């Protein structure tokens, strides 16, 4: 396990303040947030590259806060991999190991299925091959924790999609076999969703929200987190409360919201995931939603962006709204066409 408490760093005008988290062996914490929010700084503190001005870092109950990097047993894969260009792939993996290391290097190269790259000049390797060599080097020294800093950011979009799945498979093997805690930095939400067990959302040097991936994605605790996670944010006023259902006036639209602890006449910010919106050409309630309390609103499609198998659809319902639909449905919808927006009352949540 790795445990970080009250981690604080001052660097010029930037401050990382009061960072607290722990990651058990066999689990992965994904640190997400915009550029400059402090994600890499946290990794560099754990790795011993940066000395914090306050706080403690424990790895397997050993305080490593003041230890040099080589004494911490941390495997660190930086963003650009930092492979030595004058060494072969095998020599890069063996670098820094003591004693007879040939068997260890062969074992780990076999594990990553890169034995055929042993004598290759690393400058001739593809981005994915470099990634595997860097990971193998980080694990060759038997670390107690593994740190990954945006390992897919330097790849082209096509390679990134393919290697994301490969990396998930590799990390699953690492988590299961070696029982290591992993801290994974990314600004890509889909990557964090695929790879992380826990999510921590950073903003300007602070953790805005941390918890199980499913909990953070389902219920953001702040406007920043909701916005970063891609939620629709709707501002309104509660105009009626009845039977656990709130009616909220959002610029003249009356939305039904399932909420127990909300006050009449209160100004509220509502959040709604684009994935929880259904688009249709008819205003009838979906058959399988017949027993649900549902919002149905007419609108007009203003923009459509195709993103592989899904499409991002922007709709004007009196306020802008974003929905994600299957790309196969695009034959039914066009920019400028009318559409009905449907979403369950239980999927609209007030920010606390």
N, C-alpha and C positions, 0 to 999 in steps of 0.2 A: 504494500500500500504506500501511496504518497499522500502526504498531508501538508497543505500550505495554509498558514494562518497569519492574518494581518500584514500581508506582503505589501510593502510600500517602496516606491522608487521615485526619485526626483531626477528628471533629465531635462535641463533647460526649462522650457515653458510647459513641458508635459509632466504629468504626475500620475503614477499608478498607485492607487490608494485602497487600503483595506481589503486586499484580495484574500478570500477564504474558500477553500475547497479541499476535498479528498477524493482519491480514486482508488478503488480496491483492485487487487490483482485480478486479471481476466476481464476487466472492464475498460471502456474507452470513454473519455470525456472530450467532447468536441467544443473547442473555443471558437465562437463565431462573433462577428462584428465587423463594422466598416474599417477601412484602412486607417491606421493611426489610433486605433482604440486600445492598443496595449497587448494584443495577443502574442506577438513575437517576444515582447519584453518579458512576459511571464515565462516563456520557454527558456529564454536566456538567463533568467534568474535561477530557474530550476537546474539548468545545465552548469551554472557557475561562471558564466561569461560576464554577467552583471551582478554586482554586489548590492543587495537591497539596503535601503537606509533603515528599514524596520521590518520585523516579521521573522517567522521561522519556517524552514522547509525540513520536513522529516521524511526519510525514505526507509521503510521497514523499521520505524521507531528510532532511527538514528538521525540525530540532528546534523544535517550537512550544510547548514546555512553558511558557515565560514570555511568550509572545505574547498580546496582547489578542484577544478573540473575533473582531473584525472583520479581523484579519490572518491568521487560520488557514485561511480558505476551507473552512469546515465548514458543511454544510447540516444544520440541526437542526429536527426536528418534535417539539415537546414534547407531553405527554400531552393537554393541553386545546387544542392547535392554536395558541392565542394569535393569533387573527386580529383585526385592528383593526375594531371595529364601525362606525366612522364612514366607512370606506372600502369601495368596491365590491370584488367579487372580483378584477377586473382590477387595481385600484389596490393591493390587498393583495399581489398577485404582483409588481407593479412596485416596491413599496416598497424603498428602499435601493439600487436599481440606478442607475448613473450614466450620463449621456449619453443618446442617443436609444435608448429601451428599448421602443418600441411593437412593433417587429418581433419582438424576442426574446420579449416577453410573448405575442404572438399565436401564435408558434411553439409555445411550451410549453403554452399552453392548448389548442391543437389536438392536441398530443401526448397530453394527458390527456382529450381529448374533452369539454372544458368551455367551449368558445368561446361557447356560448349563455348562459353564466352571467356574462359579462364585466361587465355593468352592474348585476348583482343586488347588493342589500344582503346582506352575509354573514350577517346575523342571520336571514334568511329561508331560508337553505340547509339542506338535510338534513345529517345527520351524515356520510354518505358524500361529499356534495359539499364540505363543509368540509374533509374529509380530503384530497381531491384538490387543493383550492386551497392548503392548507398544504404539501403535497408539491411542488406547482408552484412556490410561492414559495421553498422550500428549494433547488430545483434551478435556479432562474432565474439565480442568481449564479455558476453554474459551479463548484460546490464540488469539493473533492478527496476528500471522504468524506461519506457520508450517515448521519445518526443518527436513529433512529425510536424514540420512547419510548411504548410501549403504544398504538399508534395506533387500536386497535379497542376499547379498554377502556370508552369512554364511550357505546358504542352498545348498543342493545337486542339480545337474543340472536338474533332473526330477522335483523336487519340485519347483525350481526356475522358470521353464517355466510355470507351473500351477499357481503359486502364482503371477507371473508377471501380468497375466490377471486379477486375483482377486484384486490385488493392484490397477490396472488401474480403475477398477469399483469403488473401495472404494474412491480413490482420486477424481474421477469424482463427486461422491456424496458430498465429502467434499467441492470441489471447487464450485459446484452449490448451495448447501444448505447453507454453512457457509460463502461463498464468501471470503475465506482466500487466501492470497498469499502463495505459497508453493515453497520452494527451495529444490531441490532433487539432491543429490550427487550420482554419479555412474561413473564407468569406462567402463560400458557396453553400447556401442552405440545403440544396438537394444532396450535396456531398456529406454534410453534417448529419442529415437525416438518415442517409444510407449507412454511415460508418459509426456514428456515436451511439453509446448507450445513454449517456447524459449530455445535456447541452448547457453551456454557460454563454449568455449573450453579454458582450462587453460594449460599453459606450464611454468614450473619453476617459479611459483609465479605471473604470469601475464596472463591477459585475451588476448588470441591471436585473438579471434573473438567472437562476441555476436550478436544475432539477432533472428528473427523468425526462428523456426526450419526448415521450408521449405527453407528459404533463405540460412542458413548456410550449410545445406546438399547439396543444389544445386550448390553453388558457394563458395568454400573455398578461403580465401584471402591470404593464405600463404602456403608454402611447408609443414610446420609442421601440419597445420590443414588438408590439403589434405591427408597427410600420415596417420594421426590419424583416419580420416574418412574412410580409406581404398581405396582411389582413386589409380588408376594407374597414375604414374608420368613419363612422357616421355620428354626427353631433345632433342631439335632440333634447326634447323636454318630455318628462313623464306626464301624461294627461289623464290617465285612468289606471286604476289597479283593481283587478277582479279575479278571484279564483286562481291566484298564483301567476296571473298573466298581466303584464304591463303593456299599456298602449303608449308608444312614444311617437311624438310628432317630430319628424325629420323634414324640415322645410316643406311642410304641408302633406308629406307622406305619413300615414299612420301605420306604424310597424308594430307587430305583436312580438313580445319578448317574454320568454319564461324566466322570471326572476322573483325570488322570494324576499330578498332584502334590498328593496329599492323604494325610494320615497316619492310620493306624489309631488308634482310641480318641480321636481329636481332636474337640473341640467345633467345630462348623461352623455358619455361617449360610448357608442356601441361598436363592437368589433365582429366581423363576419369573414370567415375564410372563403376565398374564391372557389375552393374545391367543394364547398357546401351549397353552391348555387347551381340550380338547374335551369337551363334555357329551353323554351318550347315555343312553338308557333300558335299554340292554343292556350287559353286561360283556365282550362279545367285543371283541378287538382290531380296530380299523378295518382294512379290507382292504388299504388302501395303506400301512399301518404294519406289515404282517406281518413284514417283515425288519428292523424296528427294535426296539431294547430300550425297552420301554414300561412306564409305571406305570399301573395301573388300580385306582381306589379308589372304594368306595361312600360316598355321603354324602347329606345332606338339604339341600334348598334353603331358605335362611332369609329371603332378601330378593331382590327383583328391581326394578331401576330401568331404565325405558326411556329411551334417549337418542337420539332420532331413529331411524336405521337399525340401531343396535346396542343391546344391553341389557347392563347390568352385573348379574351374578348372583352373589350371596353364598352359599357352600356351607359346611356344617359337615362336615368329614371327620375329626373329632377335634381338628382345629385349623381356624380360619377360613381360607377360601380365596376369592379373587375371580376370576371368569372373565368374559370378554367374548364374547358370541355375537350372531349376527344376530337382529334383532328378529323376523324371520319365524319363528324357532324357538320363540317364546314360547307358541304353542299346545300345544307338547309338554310344557312345564314349568310348574309352579305352586309357590307358596310352600308348604312342608310336604311336597312330593313327594320321593320317593327318586330319586337320579340317580347315574350312574357318571361319575367324573372320569378323563379320560385325558390323559397328556402324556408326551412322549418323554424318555428319560433324558438325552439330549444337550441338552435345553432347560432342565434344572435346573443352575444354576451356583453353585459356592461363592464367597462373597465373599473376595477376597484380602486 
